[in-house]
Amino acid sequence: MNLRSLPLALGFSLLALLRLGAVPAPAEVLAKMEQVADWQLAHPAREKTNGWVQGAFYTGLVALDGISAKPAYHAALLQVGQENNWQLGPRLYMADDLCVGQAYLALYRTARDPAMIAALKARCDAIIAAPKDDDLSFRGPDKTNRWSWCDSLYMAPPAWLGLAVATGNPAYRDYAVDHWWKTSTFLYDPQEHLFFRDSSYFKQREPNQQKVFWSRGNGWVLAGLAHVLDLLPANDPARPRFEQQFRELAARVRELQQPNGAWASSLLDPASCTPDKEMSGTGFFCYSFAWGINHGLLDAKVYEPAIEAAWNALLGAVTPEGKVAYVQPIGAAPTKFPPGSTEAYGPGAFLLAGAQIYQLKAR
C-alpha cells in the first residue's frame, strides 16, 4: 500500500491503525513503568504494608527495581521491610500473609541479611510442624487456613520456594510443590482449562449459563506459575508438570482475549460485566505471556500479538498522572465496577508486565 497516494487525513488514520499494535521501545516502556510506580508510591493503598494488597504491588516494584537505574524503588522496598521489622501478616496459615515475604526475599538476595527472612523462615517452619491439609472446601471459619482459593497460588508458593533457594532447605520446596498440586487438583477445571476461584463457585453459573471463571483469579495463578518456574532449578523433577500447566492455562487465556486487547472481569461471560476491560487480570496475563516467551515456553509468533494488544490496553488505562484505572476492587468473582477504580495490585501487575516486555524488546 502506498500511503502517499491517499488523501492526507486518511493516510494519517491508516498510519495510526498500523502503529496501534506496536509496543514502544524499551526506554519508553521503562519510563511508563516509572511513572506508574511513582504515582502508586505517592498514593499508597489503605491496607497495611505487610498485607497482600501492598505485597502484590511490591512484587511488581521488585521487577522495576531490577531494570531501573533510579535508587528510589529499592529504597522504597527497603523502607517497607524496615518499618515492618521484616514481619509478615499476622495469620499463621493465611497464604495472603506470606506475599510480602517475596519482597523481603528479593532484598535478601542482594543484602544477605538473615534478619530479612527470619520471620518468613519461622512462619514456614511452624506450618511444616503442624500443617493444615485436611479439607480444601472454602467454608467455615478456618477456610483460609489452607490454599483453598486460587489467589493463594500467587501469594504463598513463591515465598516458600524463594525461602528454599535462600536457605538451601529442600523441605520448603517440597511443601510448595506438594501443596500447589493439592490446590490445583481441587480447583482446576480440566474441561475449561481454567481455575475456579474456590469451591463455592463449582456450581455457580454466569447469566449466559457458562461457568464462573474470574479474570484476576486466573491471572493470579498464571503469574504464580511464572514465579514458581523462576525459582525451580532447570533440572528439578517438578518442572515439566508446572511447565505443562503454564502452557495449557496460557493457551486457554489467550483464546479469551477480547478485541480491545484486554480481558473482562468474567472470562466466559464478558457481557455480564462493565467495564469491558479489567487491568489487574490483563496485567497478569500480559506479564505471563511475555515471561513465557522470554523463558522459551511460549511461541513468540503466537503470543507477541496478544502481548502487544494487552500492553496497549494497559497503556490506555493509565491516566496522565500515572494512575492505573479500570482495576476491579478487592473481591472474589467477576463483577461490575467503576472505570476509575484502582488498587495497588493493578500497578503491581502493570510493572511485572512492563519488566518482561522491556526484556522482550531489548533482546
FILO-801970 format. One line per 8 residues: number of its first residue (from 1); their letters; for each residue x, y, z of N, C-alpha, C, O. Coordinates in steps of 0.2 Angstrom, whole numbers. Layout:
NUM	a	X,Y,Z,X,Y,Z,X,Y,Z,X,Y,Z | ...
% end
This chain:
1	mnlrslpl	4,-6,0,0,0,0,4,6,0,9,7,4 | 3,11,-5,7,17,-5,3,23,-1,-2,25,-4 | 5,24,5,1,29,9,1,36,6,-3,40,7 | 7,37,2,7,44,-1,2,46,-6,0,51,-7 | -1,40,-9,-6,42,-14,-13,43,-11,-18,44,-15 | -14,42,-4,-20,43,-1,-21,50,1,-16,54,2 | -28,52,2,-29,58,5,-25,59,12,-25,54,15 | -23,65,13,-19,66,19,-22,63,26,-19,60,29
9	algfslla	-29,65,27,-32,63,33,-32,56,33,-31,53,39 | -34,52,28,-35,45,28,-28,42,29,-28,37,32 | -23,45,26,-16,42,27,-14,42,34,-11,37,36 | -15,48,37,-14,48,44,-18,43,48,-15,40,53 | -24,42,47,-28,37,50,-26,30,49,-25,26,54 | -24,28,43,-21,22,42,-14,21,46,-13,15,48 | -10,26,46,-4,25,49,-5,24,57,-2,20,60 | -10,27,59,-12,26,67,-14,19,68,-12,16,73
17	llrlgavp	-18,17,63,-20,10,64,-14,5,64,-14,0,67 | -10,6,59,-4,2,58,0,2,64,4,-3,65 | 1,7,67,5,8,73,2,6,80,5,5,85 | -5,4,80,-8,3,86,-6,-3,90,-5,-2,96 | -4,-8,86,-2,-14,90,6,-14,92,8,-18,95 | 9,-9,90,17,-9,91,18,-7,98,16,-2,101 | 22,-11,101,24,-9,108,30,-4,108,34,-5,104 | 30,1,112,36,6,112,42,2,113,43,-3,115
25	apaevlak	48,6,112,54,4,113,55,3,121,52,6,125 | 61,-1,122,62,-2,130,62,4,134,59,4,139 | 65,9,132,66,15,136,59,18,137,58,21,143 | 55,18,132,48,21,133,44,16,138,40,19,142 | 45,10,138,41,5,142,44,7,149,40,7,154 | 50,7,150,53,9,157,50,15,160,49,16,166 | 50,20,155,48,27,158,40,27,160,39,30,165 | 36,23,157,29,22,159,29,18,165,25,20,169
33	meqvadwq	33,13,166,33,9,172,35,14,178,32,14,183 | 40,18,177,42,23,182,37,28,184,36,29,190 | 33,30,179,28,35,180,22,31,185,20,34,189 | 20,25,183,15,21,187,18,20,194,14,21,198 | 24,18,195,27,16,201,27,23,205,25,23,211 | 29,28,202,29,35,206,22,37,209,22,39,214 | 17,36,204,11,38,206,8,33,212,5,36,217 | 9,27,212,7,22,217,11,24,223,8,23,229
41	lahparek	17,25,223,21,26,229,19,33,233,19,33,239 | 16,37,229,14,44,231,7,43,234,4,47,237 | 3,38,232,-4,37,234,-5,29,236,-8,25,233 | -2,28,242,-1,21,244,-8,18,246,-13,22,248 | -9,12,245,-15,9,247,-17,9,254,-13,11,258 | -23,9,256,-26,9,263,-23,4,267,-22,4,273 | -22,-2,264,-21,-8,268,-14,-8,271,-10,-4,268 | -12,-12,276,-6,-12,279,-1,-14,274,-2,-18,269
49	tngwvqga	6,-12,275,11,-13,271,14,-21,271,18,-23,267 | 11,-24,276,13,-32,276,7,-36,274,8,-42,275 | 2,-33,271,-4,-37,268,-3,-38,261,2,-36,258 | -7,-42,259,-7,-45,252,-8,-39,246,-5,-40,241 | -12,-34,248,-13,-29,243,-7,-25,241,-5,-25,235 | -4,-23,246,3,-20,245,8,-25,243,12,-23,239 | 8,-31,246,13,-36,244,13,-37,237,18,-38,234 | 7,-37,234,7,-39,226,10,-33,223,13,-34,217
57	fytglval	9,-27,225,12,-21,222,20,-22,222,23,-20,218 | 22,-24,228,29,-24,229,32,-30,224,38,-29,222 | 29,-35,223,31,-40,218,33,-36,211,38,-38,208 | 28,-31,209,30,-28,203,35,-23,204,39,-21,200 | 36,-20,210,41,-15,211,48,-18,211,53,-15,209 | 48,-24,214,54,-28,213,57,-29,206,62,-28,204 | 52,-30,202,53,-31,195,56,-24,192,61,-24,188 | 53,-19,194,55,-12,191,62,-11,194,66,-8,190
65	dgisakpa	63,-12,200,70,-11,203,75,-15,200,81,-13,200 | 74,-20,197,78,-24,193,81,-21,187,86,-23,184 | 77,-16,184,79,-14,177,80,-6,178,83,-3,173 | 77,-3,183,78,5,183,85,7,187,87,3,191 | 87,12,184,93,15,187,92,19,193,96,21,197 | 85,21,194,84,25,200,84,21,206,81,16,207 | 87,24,211,88,21,218,81,21,222,81,17,227 | 76,25,220,71,26,224,66,20,225,63,19,230
73	yhaallqv	66,15,220,62,9,221,65,4,226,62,1,229 | 72,4,225,75,-1,230,74,2,237,73,-1,242 | 75,9,238,74,12,244,67,11,247,66,10,253 | 62,11,243,55,11,245,54,4,248,51,3,253 | 57,-1,244,56,-8,246,60,-9,253,57,-12,258 | 66,-7,254,69,-7,260,66,-4,266,66,-6,271 | 63,2,264,59,5,269,53,1,272,52,1,278 | 50,-2,267,44,-6,269,46,-12,274,43,-13,279
81	gqennwql	52,-15,272,54,-21,276,56,-18,283,55,-21,288 | 60,-13,283,62,-10,290,57,-8,294,57,-9,300 | 52,-4,291,46,-2,295,42,-8,298,39,-7,303 | 42,-13,294,38,-19,297,42,-23,301,40,-29,304 | 49,-21,302,53,-26,306,54,-33,303,55,-38,306 | 53,-33,296,53,-39,292,48,-44,294,49,-50,293 | 42,-42,297,37,-46,299,32,-47,293,31,-43,289 | 28,-53,294,23,-54,289,16,-52,292,16,-49,297
89	gprlymad	11,-54,288,4,-53,290,4,-57,296,7,-62,297 | -1,-56,301,-2,-59,307,-4,-67,307,-3,-70,312 | -8,-69,302,-11,-75,302,-7,-81,300,-4,-81,295 | -6,-86,305,-1,-91,304,-2,-95,297,3,-96,293 | -8,-97,295,-9,-101,290,-11,-98,283,-12,-101,278 | -12,-91,284,-15,-87,279,-10,-86,273,-5,-83,274 | -12,-89,267,-7,-88,261,-6,-81,260,0,-79,258 | -11,-77,260,-10,-69,258,-5,-66,263,-1,-61,260
97	dlcvgqay	-4,-68,269,1,-65,274,8,-67,272,12,-64,276 | 9,-71,267,16,-73,265,18,-69,259,24,-68,258 | 13,-65,256,15,-62,250,21,-57,251,25,-56,246 | 21,-53,256,26,-48,257,33,-51,258,38,-48,257 | 33,-57,260,39,-61,260,43,-61,254,49,-62,254 | 39,-61,248,43,-61,242,47,-55,241,53,-56,238 | 45,-49,243,49,-43,243,55,-44,248,61,-42,246 | 54,-47,254,59,-47,258,65,-52,255,71,-51,256
105	lalyrtar	63,-57,252,67,-62,249,71,-59,243,77,-60,243 | 68,-54,240,72,-51,234,77,-46,237,83,-46,235 | 76,-43,243,81,-39,246,86,-43,249,92,-41,249 | 84,-49,252,89,-53,255,94,-56,250,100,-57,251 | 92,-57,243,97,-59,238,102,-55,237,108,-57,235 | 102,-48,238,107,-44,237,111,-42,244,117,-41,244 | 107,-41,249,110,-39,256,112,-45,260,117,-44,264 | 109,-51,259,111,-57,263,111,-56,271,115,-58,274
113	dpamiaal	106,-52,273,105,-51,280,100,-56,282,94,-55,280 | 101,-60,287,97,-65,289,91,-63,292,85,-66,292 | 91,-57,295,85,-54,298,79,-52,293,74,-52,295 | 81,-52,287,76,-50,282,71,-56,281,66,-55,279 | 74,-62,282,69,-68,281,68,-72,287,66,-78,287 | 70,-69,293,69,-73,299,62,-75,301,60,-80,302 | 58,-70,300,51,-71,301,48,-76,296,43,-80,298 | 49,-75,290,47,-80,285,49,-87,286,45,-91,286
121	karcdaii	55,-88,288,58,-94,290,54,-97,296,52,-103,296 | 53,-93,301,49,-95,307,42,-97,305,40,-102,308 | 39,-93,301,32,-95,299,32,-101,295,27,-106,297 | 36,-102,291,36,-109,287,38,-115,291,35,-120,290 | 42,-114,295,44,-119,300,38,-121,304,37,-127,305 | 34,-116,307,29,-118,311,23,-121,307,20,-126,310 | 22,-119,301,17,-123,296,19,-130,295,15,-134,295 | 25,-131,293,28,-138,292,27,-142,298,25,-148,298
129	aapkdddl	28,-139,304,27,-143,310,20,-145,312,19,-150,315 | 15,-141,309,8,-143,311,4,-141,305,0,-136,305 | 5,-144,299,1,-142,293,-6,-143,293,-9,-147,297 | -10,-139,289,-17,-140,288,-18,-142,282,-18,-139,277 | -20,-149,281,-20,-152,275,-27,-156,273,-28,-159,268 | -32,-155,278,-37,-160,278,-43,-158,273,-45,-163,270 | -45,-152,272,-51,-150,268,-50,-144,265,-48,-138,268 | -50,-144,258,-49,-138,254,-56,-134,253,-56,-129,249
137	sfrgpdkt	-61,-137,255,-68,-133,254,-67,-126,257,-65,-125,262 | -70,-122,253,-70,-115,255,-76,-113,260,-81,-110,257 | -76,-115,266,-81,-115,270,-79,-115,278,-73,-118,279 | -83,-112,282,-81,-112,289,-76,-107,291,-73,-104,287 | -75,-106,297,-71,-101,300,-63,-101,298,-60,-97,298 | -61,-108,297,-54,-109,295,-53,-110,288,-48,-113,286 | -57,-108,284,-57,-109,276,-51,-106,273,-49,-109,268 | -48,-101,276,-42,-99,273,-35,-101,277,-30,-98,276
145	nrwswcds	-36,-106,281,-30,-109,284,-26,-114,279,-21,-117,280 | -29,-115,273,-26,-119,268,-26,-115,261,-29,-110,261 | -23,-118,256,-23,-114,250,-29,-116,246,-29,-120,241 | -35,-114,249,-41,-116,246,-44,-111,241,-50,-113,239 | -41,-106,239,-43,-102,234,-38,-100,229,-32,-100,231 | -39,-99,223,-34,-99,218,-29,-93,219,-23,-94,217 | -31,-88,222,-27,-82,223,-20,-84,227,-15,-82,226 | -22,-89,232,-16,-91,236,-10,-94,232,-5,-94,235
153	lymappaw	-11,-96,226,-6,-99,222,-1,-93,220,5,-95,218 | -3,-87,220,2,-82,219,5,-79,225,11,-77,225 | 1,-80,231,3,-77,237,9,-81,241,14,-78,243 | 8,-87,241,12,-91,245,17,-96,242,23,-95,244 | 16,-99,237,21,-104,234,28,-100,232,33,-103,234 | 28,-94,229,34,-91,228,38,-89,234,44,-89,234 | 35,-88,239,38,-86,246,41,-93,248,47,-93,251 | 38,-98,248,41,-105,250,47,-107,246,52,-109,249
161	lglavatg	46,-106,239,52,-108,235,57,-103,236,63,-105,235 | 56,-97,236,61,-92,237,65,-93,244,71,-93,244 | 62,-96,249,65,-97,255,69,-104,254,75,-104,257 | 67,-108,250,71,-114,249,77,-112,245,83,-115,247 | 77,-108,241,83,-105,237,88,-102,242,94,-103,242 | 85,-98,246,89,-94,251,92,-98,256,98,-96,258 | 89,-103,258,92,-107,264,95,-113,262,99,-116,266 | 93,-116,256,96,-122,254,92,-128,257,94,-134,256
169	npayrdya	86,-127,260,82,-132,264,77,-134,259,73,-131,257 | 77,-141,257,73,-143,252,66,-144,255,61,-145,251 | 65,-144,261,58,-145,264,53,-140,262,48,-141,261 | 56,-134,261,52,-128,259,49,-129,252,44,-128,250 | 54,-131,248,52,-133,241,47,-139,240,42,-138,237 | 48,-144,244,44,-150,244,37,-148,246,32,-150,244 | 36,-143,251,30,-141,254,26,-137,248,20,-138,247 | 30,-133,245,27,-128,240,24,-133,234,18,-132,232
177	vdhwwkts	28,-137,232,26,-141,226,20,-146,228,15,-146,224 | 21,-149,233,15,-153,235,9,-150,236,3,-152,234 | 9,-144,239,3,-140,241,0,-137,235,-6,-136,234 | 4,-135,230,2,-132,224,-2,-137,220,-8,-135,218 | 0,-143,220,-4,-148,216,-10,-151,220,-15,-153,217 | -10,-150,226,-16,-152,230,-22,-146,228,-28,-148,227 | -20,-140,228,-25,-135,227,-26,-135,219,-32,-134,218 | -22,-136,215,-23,-136,208,-28,-142,206,-33,-141,202
185	tflydpqe	-27,-148,209,-31,-154,208,-38,-152,210,-43,-154,207 | -39,-148,215,-46,-147,218,-49,-141,214,-55,-142,213 | -46,-136,211,-49,-130,209,-48,-130,201,-52,-126,198 | -44,-134,198,-43,-133,191,-48,-137,187,-50,-143,189 | -52,-134,182,-57,-137,178,-53,-140,172,-52,-136,167 | -53,-147,171,-49,-149,165,-53,-149,159,-50,-149,154 | -59,-147,159,-63,-146,153,-62,-139,150,-61,-138,144 | -62,-134,155,-61,-127,153,-54,-125,153,-52,-120,150
193	hlffrdss	-50,-129,156,-43,-127,157,-42,-120,160,-38,-116,159 | -46,-119,165,-46,-113,169,-47,-115,177,-49,-121,178 | -46,-110,181,-46,-111,188,-53,-108,191,-54,-102,190 | -57,-112,195,-62,-109,199,-58,-105,205,-53,-106,207 | -62,-100,207,-59,-96,212,-58,-100,219,-53,-100,222 | -64,-103,220,-64,-108,226,-70,-112,225,-74,-112,220 | -71,-117,230,-76,-122,229,-83,-119,229,-88,-123,227 | -84,-113,232,-91,-110,232,-93,-109,225,-99,-107,224
201	yfkqrepn	-89,-109,220,-91,-107,213,-91,-113,208,-93,-113,202 | -91,-119,211,-91,-125,207,-98,-126,203,-98,-128,197 | -103,-124,206,-110,-125,203,-113,-118,201,-118,-118,199 | -110,-113,203,-112,-106,201,-112,-105,193,-107,-108,190 | -116,-101,190,-116,-100,183,-117,-93,182,-120,-89,186 | -114,-90,176,-115,-84,174,-122,-83,171,-125,-87,170 | -124,-76,169,-130,-75,166,-131,-79,160,-137,-81,158 | -125,-80,156,-126,-84,150,-125,-91,151,-125,-95,146
209	qqkvfwsr	-125,-94,157,-125,-101,159,-118,-104,159,-118,-110,160 | -113,-100,157,-107,-103,157,-104,-103,165,-107,-100,169 | -99,-107,166,-96,-107,172,-93,-101,174,-91,-97,170 | -92,-100,181,-89,-93,183,-82,-94,184,-79,-97,188 | -78,-90,179,-71,-90,180,-69,-83,180,-70,-79,175 | -65,-81,185,-63,-74,186,-57,-73,183,-52,-76,184 | -56,-67,180,-50,-65,176,-44,-64,181,-39,-67,180 | -45,-60,186,-39,-59,191,-38,-65,194,-32,-67,195
217	gngwvlag	-42,-70,196,-41,-76,199,-36,-80,195,-31,-83,197 | -38,-81,188,-34,-85,184,-27,-81,183,-22,-84,181 | -27,-75,183,-21,-71,182,-16,-72,188,-10,-73,187 | -19,-72,194,-15,-74,200,-12,-81,199,-6,-82,200 | -15,-86,196,-12,-92,195,-7,-92,190,-2,-95,191 | -9,-89,184,-4,-90,178,3,-86,180,8,-88,179 | 2,-80,184,8,-76,186,11,-80,191,18,-80,192 | 8,-84,196,11,-88,201,15,-93,198,20,-95,200
225	lahvldll	12,-96,192,16,-102,189,23,-99,186,28,-102,187 | 23,-93,184,29,-90,181,34,-89,187,40,-90,186 | 31,-86,193,36,-85,198,38,-92,201,44,-92,203 | 34,-97,201,37,-104,203,42,-106,199,47,-109,201 | 41,-106,192,46,-108,187,52,-104,188,58,-107,186 | 52,-98,189,58,-94,190,62,-97,196,68,-96,196 | 59,-100,201,63,-102,207,65,-109,207,69,-112,211 | 62,-113,202,63,-121,202,69,-121,198,70,-119,192
233	pandparp	75,-125,200,80,-126,196,78,-130,189,73,-133,189 | 82,-129,184,81,-132,177,80,-139,177,77,-142,173 | 84,-143,182,84,-150,182,79,-152,188,79,-158,189 | 75,-148,191,70,-150,196,65,-155,193,62,-153,188 | 64,-161,196,59,-165,193,52,-163,192,48,-166,189 | 51,-158,196,44,-155,196,43,-150,190,37,-149,189 | 48,-148,187,47,-143,182,42,-145,176,38,-141,174 | 43,-151,173,39,-152,167,32,-152,169,28,-149,164
241	rfeqqfre	29,-154,174,22,-153,176,20,-146,176,15,-144,174 | 24,-142,180,22,-135,180,23,-131,173,18,-127,172 | 27,-133,169,28,-130,163,22,-132,158,19,-128,155 | 20,-138,159,14,-140,155,8,-137,157,4,-134,153 | 7,-136,164,1,-132,166,1,-125,164,-4,-122,162 | 7,-122,164,8,-115,162,6,-114,154,2,-110,153 | 8,-119,150,6,-118,143,-1,-119,142,-4,-116,138 | -4,-124,146,-11,-125,145,-15,-119,147,-20,-117,143
249	laarvrel	-14,-116,153,-18,-111,155,-16,-105,151,-21,-101,149 | -10,-104,149,-9,-98,144,-13,-99,138,-16,-94,135 | -13,-104,135,-16,-106,128,-24,-104,129,-27,-101,125 | -27,-106,135,-34,-105,136,-35,-98,137,-40,-95,134 | -31,-95,141,-32,-87,142,-32,-83,135,-35,-79,134 | -27,-85,131,-26,-81,125,-32,-82,121,-34,-77,117 | -35,-87,121,-42,-88,117,-47,-83,119,-52,-82,115 | -47,-81,125,-52,-77,128,-51,-70,128,-54,-66,131
257	qqpngawa	-45,-68,125,-43,-61,125,-48,-57,120,-50,-60,115 | -50,-51,122,-56,-48,118,-52,-43,113,-46,-42,113 | -57,-41,108,-54,-37,103,-50,-31,105,-46,-28,102 | -52,-28,111,-49,-22,114,-42,-23,117,-39,-19,119 | -40,-30,117,-34,-32,119,-34,-34,127,-29,-36,129 | -39,-32,130,-40,-34,137,-44,-40,139,-46,-43,134 | -44,-42,145,-49,-47,147,-54,-44,152,-52,-39,156 | -60,-46,151,-65,-43,156,-65,-47,162,-61,-52,163
265	sslldpas	-68,-44,167,-68,-47,174,-71,-55,173,-68,-59,177 | -76,-56,169,-78,-63,168,-75,-66,162,-76,-62,156 | -72,-71,162,-68,-74,156,-73,-77,151,-72,-77,145 | -78,-80,154,-83,-84,149,-90,-80,148,-94,-82,144 | -91,-74,151,-97,-70,150,-95,-63,151,-97,-59,155 | -91,-60,146,-88,-53,147,-94,-48,147,-94,-43,150 | -100,-50,143,-105,-45,143,-109,-44,150,-112,-40,150 | -107,-49,154,-111,-48,161,-107,-43,165,-110,-41,170
273	ctpdkems	-102,-40,163,-98,-36,167,-97,-29,164,-96,-29,157 | -97,-24,167,-94,-17,165,-89,-14,170,-90,-15,176 | -84,-11,167,-82,-10,160,-80,-17,157,-80,-22,160 | -79,-16,150,-77,-22,146,-70,-24,147,-67,-28,143 | -66,-21,151,-59,-22,152,-57,-21,160,-60,-17,163 | -53,-26,162,-51,-26,169,-43,-27,169,-40,-31,166 | -40,-22,172,-32,-21,171,-28,-26,176,-22,-27,174 | -31,-28,181,-26,-32,185,-26,-39,182,-20,-42,181
281	gtgffcys	-31,-42,180,-31,-48,176,-27,-47,170,-23,-52,168 | -28,-42,166,-25,-41,160,-17,-40,161,-13,-43,157 | -15,-37,166,-8,-36,168,-5,-42,169,1,-43,167 | -8,-46,173,-5,-53,175,-4,-57,169,0,-61,168 | -10,-57,164,-9,-61,158,-4,-59,154,0,-63,151 | -3,-52,153,2,-49,148,9,-51,151,13,-53,147 | 10,-50,157,16,-52,161,18,-59,159,23,-61,157 | 13,-64,160,14,-71,160,16,-73,152,20,-77,151
289	fawginhg	12,-70,148,14,-72,141,21,-69,139,25,-73,136 | 23,-63,141,30,-61,139,35,-65,143,40,-66,140 | 33,-67,149,38,-71,153,39,-78,149,44,-80,149 | 33,-80,147,34,-87,143,38,-87,137,42,-91,136 | 38,-81,133,42,-80,128,49,-80,130,54,-83,127 | 50,-75,135,57,-74,137,61,-80,140,67,-81,140 | 57,-85,142,59,-91,145,58,-97,141,59,-103,143 | 57,-96,134,57,-102,130,51,-107,130,51,-112,128
297	lldakvye	45,-104,134,40,-109,135,34,-107,130,29,-112,129 | 34,-102,127,28,-100,123,31,-97,116,37,-95,116 | 27,-98,111,29,-97,104,28,-89,103,23,-87,104 | 34,-86,101,33,-79,100,28,-77,95,25,-72,95 | 28,-81,89,24,-79,84,16,-79,86,12,-75,83 | 15,-84,91,8,-84,93,6,-79,98,1,-76,98 | 11,-78,103,9,-74,109,11,-66,108,8,-62,112 | 16,-65,104,18,-57,104,12,-53,101,11,-48,104
305	paieaawn	8,-55,97,2,-51,95,-3,-50,101,-5,-44,102 | -4,-55,105,-8,-54,111,-5,-50,116,-8,-46,120 | 2,-50,117,6,-46,122,5,-39,119,4,-34,124 | 6,-37,113,6,-30,111,-1,-27,112,-2,-22,114 | -6,-31,110,-13,-29,111,-15,-28,119,-18,-23,120 | -12,-32,123,-13,-31,130,-10,-25,133,-12,-22,137 | -3,-25,131,0,-19,133,-3,-12,131,-3,-8,135 | -5,-12,125,-8,-6,123,-15,-5,127,-17,1,128
313	allgavtp	-18,-10,128,-24,-9,133,-22,-7,140,-26,-2,142 | -17,-9,142,-14,-7,149,-12,1,148,-14,4,153 | -9,2,143,-7,9,142,-13,14,142,-13,19,145 | -18,12,139,-24,16,138,-28,17,145,-32,21,145 | -26,12,150,-29,13,156,-25,17,161,-28,19,167 | -19,20,159,-15,24,163,-17,31,162,-17,34,157 | -19,35,168,-21,42,167,-14,46,166,-9,43,167 | -15,52,164,-9,56,163,-5,57,169,1,58,168
321	egkvayvq	-8,56,175,-4,57,181,0,50,182,5,50,186 | -2,44,180,1,38,181,-3,33,185,-1,28,187 | -9,35,186,-14,30,190,-16,25,185,-18,26,179 | -16,18,187,-19,13,183,-26,12,185,-28,10,190 | -30,14,180,-38,14,181,-40,7,179,-36,3,177 | -47,6,179,-50,0,177,-48,-6,180,-47,-12,178 | -46,-5,187,-44,-11,191,-50,-13,196,-52,-9,200 | -52,-19,195,-58,-21,199,-56,-21,207,-50,-23,208
329	pigaaptk	-60,-18,211,-59,-18,218,-58,-25,221,-59,-30,218 | -55,-25,227,-55,-31,231,-61,-35,230,-66,-33,232 | -60,-42,229,-66,-46,228,-64,-53,227,-59,-55,228 | -69,-57,224,-68,-64,223,-71,-67,217,-71,-73,216 | -74,-63,213,-78,-65,207,-79,-60,202,-78,-54,204 | -81,-61,196,-82,-56,191,-88,-51,194,-92,-54,197 | -87,-45,192,-92,-40,194,-91,-34,190,-87,-33,187 | -97,-30,191,-96,-23,188,-92,-19,193,-93,-20,199
337	fppgstea	-89,-13,190,-85,-9,195,-84,-2,191,-85,-2,185 | -83,3,195,-82,10,192,-75,10,187,-70,7,190 | -76,13,182,-70,13,177,-64,16,181,-58,14,179 | -65,21,185,-59,25,188,-56,21,194,-51,24,197 | -58,15,196,-56,12,202,-49,9,201,-47,7,195 | -45,9,206,-38,6,206,-37,3,213,-40,5,218 | -32,-2,213,-30,-5,219,-22,-6,217,-20,-7,212 | -18,-7,223,-11,-7,222,-9,-13,218,-4,-13,215
345	ygpgafll	-13,-19,218,-11,-25,214,-11,-23,206,-8,-27,203 | -15,-19,204,-16,-17,197,-9,-14,195,-7,-16,190 | -7,-9,198,0,-6,196,5,-12,197,10,-12,193 | 5,-16,202,9,-22,203,10,-26,196,15,-28,194 | 4,-28,194,3,-32,188,6,-28,182,10,-31,178 | 5,-21,182,7,-17,176,15,-17,176,18,-18,171 | 18,-17,182,25,-17,182,28,-23,180,33,-24,177 | 25,-29,183,28,-35,180,27,-36,173,32,-38,170
353	agaqiyql	22,-34,170,21,-35,163,26,-30,159,30,-33,154 | 27,-24,162,32,-20,158,39,-22,159,43,-22,154 | 41,-25,164,48,-28,165,49,-33,160,55,-34,157 | 44,-38,159,45,-43,154,45,-41,147,49,-43,143 | 41,-36,146,41,-33,139,47,-29,138,50,-29,132 | 50,-26,143,56,-22,142,62,-27,140,66,-26,136 | 62,-33,143,67,-38,142,66,-41,135,70,-42,131 | 59,-42,133,57,-45,126,60,-40,121,62,-42,116
361	kar	59,-34,122,60,-29,116,68,-27,116,70,-25,111 | 71,-29,122,78,-27,122,83,-32,120,89,-32,119 | 80,-38,118,84,-44,115,86,-42,109,90,-47,106
% end
